[in-house]
Amino acid sequence: MSAANTTATTSAAAGSAIIAALHESFSQIADKITPRASADHPAVNVPAADAVAVLTHLRDVRGYDMLADLTAIDWAEGASPRFTVVWHLLSTERAPGAYLRVAADCASDTEPEMPSVAAIWPVANWHERETFDMFGIVFTGHPDLRRILMWDGYPHYPLRKEFPLAGIEGELPDPEVAGETKTKVIPAPMAGGPFVASSGGELNLSEAEPRAKDESWNERTQKN
């Protein structure tokens, strides 16, 4: 067995052990991310109300000392639950690459919110701001929840499923620039898109990464 396979096997075993231990402490958690399974890493679903308690336990008791990433999923308009917040945790103390995915569904499909974990991992501050900015998920208890990429007052959430790939025409955020140029923010050309991802099978994250159908990054004509 190669070193990479050995590491993956060890990490998977460590993850399975952690999940079993979590079931003993938190009977309300569920294996896998619903409604779709997590194929590449050990994963659990937790109720939103218990997310902070579970994540604190994972840091303080189980050695998951690093929040590697925090993001969200918009399953689709009309789906319920529609929004899922996802935390990717890494332990630098346990087996190499001991990695765990934790997910919690937002109770509301129209006004999604989730408790902040910025007090557990300070790095979550910017991750939560980005997720709020892109998905419109409010992180309650966040010390400074405001947009981080789009400007204040921008009315849309660019990573929601209803947001068009090319963007939406809107007013320039700086009224002086808008008054001088007499122009708007125009949708971006769909260079590199639309994007597609492989589906089915036991894919890891790198294999499932979306790839561009059209990789012409210097388009002479605008796509419709």
C-alpha positions as CSV (number, residue, x, y, z in Angstrom):
1,M,0.0,0.0,0.0
2,S,1.3,3.4,-0.9
3,A,2.0,6.1,1.6
4,A,-0.9,8.2,0.3
5,N,-3.3,5.3,0.6
6,T,-2.0,4.5,4.1
7,T,-2.6,8.1,5.1
8,A,-6.1,8.1,3.6
9,T,-7.0,4.9,5.4
10,T,-5.6,6.2,8.7
11,S,-7.5,9.4,8.3
12,A,-10.8,7.6,7.4
13,A,-10.4,5.4,10.5
14,A,-9.7,8.4,12.7
15,G,-12.8,10.1,11.3
16,S,-15.0,7.1,11.8
17,A,-13.8,6.8,15.4
18,I,-14.6,10.5,16.0
19,I,-18.1,10.1,14.5
20,A,-18.7,7.1,16.8
21,A,-17.6,9.1,19.8
22,L,-19.8,12.1,18.8
23,H,-22.8,9.8,18.7
24,E,-22.2,9.0,22.3
25,S,-22.0,12.6,23.4
26,F,-24.6,14.1,20.9
27,S,-27.3,11.6,20.0
28,Q,-29.0,14.2,17.8
29,I,-26.3,14.2,15.1
30,A,-26.7,12.3,11.9
31,D,-24.0,10.6,9.7
32,K,-23.4,12.2,6.3
33,I,-24.5,15.5,4.8
34,T,-28.2,15.3,3.9
35,P,-29.8,15.4,1.4
36,R,-26.6,14.4,-0.4
37,A,-23.9,12.1,1.0
38,S,-20.3,13.2,1.6
39,A,-18.2,10.9,-0.4
40,D,-14.6,12.1,0.2
41,H,-14.4,12.7,4.0
42,P,-16.1,11.7,7.2
43,A,-19.1,14.0,7.8
44,V,-21.9,14.6,10.2
45,N,-25.0,16.7,10.2
46,V,-25.9,18.5,13.4
47,P,-29.0,20.6,14.3
48,A,-28.3,24.3,13.9
49,A,-29.2,24.8,17.6
50,D,-26.4,22.4,18.6
51,A,-23.8,23.5,16.1
52,V,-21.8,25.6,18.6
53,A,-21.8,22.9,21.3
54,V,-20.7,20.2,18.9
55,L,-18.0,22.4,17.3
56,T,-16.7,23.5,20.7
57,H,-16.5,19.8,21.7
58,L,-14.6,18.9,18.6
59,R,-12.0,21.6,19.3
60,D,-11.6,21.2,23.0
61,V,-12.1,17.5,23.5
62,R,-11.4,15.8,20.1
63,G,-8.4,17.9,19.0
64,Y,-9.9,19.6,15.9
65,D,-7.9,22.7,16.5
66,M,-8.1,24.2,13.0
67,L,-11.0,25.6,11.1
68,A,-9.8,25.0,7.5
69,D,-12.9,26.4,5.8
70,L,-16.4,27.6,6.4
71,T,-18.9,27.8,3.5
72,A,-22.5,27.1,2.6
73,I,-24.6,25.2,0.1
74,D,-27.7,26.5,-1.7
75,W,-29.4,23.3,-2.8
76,A,-31.9,25.0,-5.1
77,E,-34.9,27.3,-5.2
78,G,-37.8,25.3,-3.8
79,A,-35.6,22.9,-1.9
80,S,-36.3,22.6,1.8
81,P,-34.0,22.8,3.7
82,R,-32.5,25.1,1.1
83,F,-29.3,26.3,2.8
84,T,-26.7,24.3,4.6
85,V,-23.7,25.7,6.4
86,V,-20.6,23.6,6.2
87,W,-17.5,23.7,8.5
88,H,-14.3,21.8,7.4
89,L,-12.2,20.9,10.5
90,L,-8.6,19.7,10.6
91,S,-6.7,18.3,13.5
92,T,-3.0,19.0,13.7
93,E,-2.7,16.7,16.7
94,R,-4.3,13.5,15.5
95,A,-3.4,11.2,12.6
96,P,-2.0,13.1,9.5
97,G,-4.9,14.6,7.6
98,A,-7.5,13.9,10.2
99,Y,-10.2,15.9,8.5
100,L,-13.9,16.2,9.4
101,R,-16.8,17.9,7.7
102,V,-19.7,19.2,9.8
103,A,-22.9,20.5,8.3
104,A,-26.1,22.2,9.7
105,D,-29.2,23.1,7.8
106,C,-30.7,26.5,8.2
107,A,-34.2,26.4,9.7
108,S,-35.6,29.1,7.4
109,D,-35.4,28.9,3.6
110,T,-36.2,32.6,3.2
111,E,-34.3,34.2,6.1
112,P,-31.4,31.7,6.7
113,E,-29.3,32.1,9.8
114,M,-26.7,30.2,11.8
115,P,-24.9,30.8,15.1
116,S,-21.5,32.3,14.7
117,V,-18.4,30.3,15.6
118,A,-16.0,33.3,15.5
119,A,-15.6,33.0,19.3
120,I,-14.3,29.4,18.8
121,W,-12.1,30.0,15.8
122,P,-11.3,33.7,15.2
123,V,-10.6,32.9,11.5
124,A,-14.3,32.2,11.2
125,N,-14.9,36.0,11.3
126,W,-14.0,36.6,7.6
127,H,-15.4,33.2,6.5
128,E,-18.8,34.1,7.9
129,R,-18.7,37.5,6.4
130,E,-18.0,36.0,3.0
131,T,-20.8,33.4,3.4
132,F,-23.2,36.2,4.5
133,D,-22.1,38.3,1.5
134,M,-22.5,35.5,-1.1
135,F,-25.4,33.5,0.3
136,G,-27.3,36.0,2.6
137,I,-26.9,33.7,5.6
138,V,-26.9,35.7,8.8
139,F,-24.5,34.5,11.5
140,T,-26.1,35.4,14.8
141,G,-23.6,36.7,17.4
142,H,-21.0,37.6,14.9
143,P,-19.0,40.6,16.1
144,D,-19.0,42.6,12.8
145,L,-21.3,41.0,10.2
146,R,-21.0,43.1,7.1
147,R,-20.3,42.5,3.4
148,I,-16.7,41.7,2.6
149,L,-16.7,41.4,-1.3
150,M,-19.7,43.3,-2.5
151,W,-20.5,46.9,-1.5
152,D,-22.9,47.9,1.3
153,G,-26.4,48.1,-0.2
154,Y,-25.9,45.5,-2.9
155,P,-29.3,43.8,-3.1
156,H,-28.2,40.4,-4.4
157,Y,-26.3,37.3,-3.2
158,P,-24.0,36.1,-6.0
159,L,-23.7,32.4,-4.9
160,R,-27.4,31.7,-4.7
161,K,-28.8,29.5,-7.4
162,E,-31.1,32.1,-8.8
163,F,-28.2,34.5,-9.4
164,P,-27.1,34.4,-13.1
165,L,-23.6,33.3,-13.9
166,A,-22.8,36.5,-15.8
167,G,-24.0,38.7,-13.0
168,I,-26.7,41.4,-12.9
169,E,-26.5,44.9,-14.2
170,G,-26.6,47.5,-11.4
171,E,-25.7,51.0,-10.4
172,L,-22.1,51.8,-9.6
173,P,-21.5,51.9,-5.9
174,D,-19.7,55.3,-6.1
175,P,-22.2,58.0,-7.1
176,E,-19.4,60.4,-8.2
177,V,-17.9,57.8,-10.6
178,A,-21.4,57.0,-11.9
179,G,-22.2,60.6,-12.4
180,E,-18.9,61.2,-14.3
181,T,-19.0,58.1,-16.5
182,K,-22.7,57.9,-17.0
183,T,-22.4,54.1,-16.9
184,K,-23.5,51.2,-14.7
185,V,-21.9,48.0,-13.5
186,I,-22.5,45.6,-16.4
187,P,-22.7,41.8,-16.2
188,A,-19.4,40.1,-16.7
189,P,-18.8,38.1,-19.9
190,M,-19.2,34.4,-19.2
191,A,-15.6,33.6,-20.0
192,G,-14.8,30.2,-18.8
193,G,-18.4,29.2,-18.2
194,P,-20.8,27.7,-17.8
195,F,-19.1,25.4,-15.3
196,V,-19.9,21.7,-15.0
197,A,-18.8,19.1,-12.4
198,S,-18.7,15.4,-12.7
199,S,-21.4,13.5,-10.8
200,G,-21.8,10.0,-9.5
201,G,-19.2,7.6,-8.2
202,E,-16.8,7.9,-5.3
203,L,-15.1,11.2,-6.3
204,N,-12.8,13.2,-4.2
205,L,-12.9,17.0,-4.0
206,S,-10.2,17.6,-6.7
207,E,-12.0,15.3,-9.2
208,A,-15.3,16.9,-8.5
209,E,-14.0,20.5,-9.0
210,P,-16.1,22.2,-11.7
211,R,-14.4,22.6,-15.1
212,A,-15.2,25.2,-17.7
213,K,-16.9,24.1,-20.9
214,D,-15.5,27.2,-22.6
215,E,-12.0,28.3,-21.7
216,S,-11.7,31.2,-24.0
217,W,-10.8,33.9,-21.6
218,N,-10.5,36.7,-24.2
219,E,-13.9,36.7,-25.8
220,R,-14.5,39.1,-28.7
221,T,-18.3,38.9,-28.5
222,Q,-20.6,38.9,-25.5
223,K,-22.4,35.7,-24.6
224,N,-26.1,35.8,-24.1
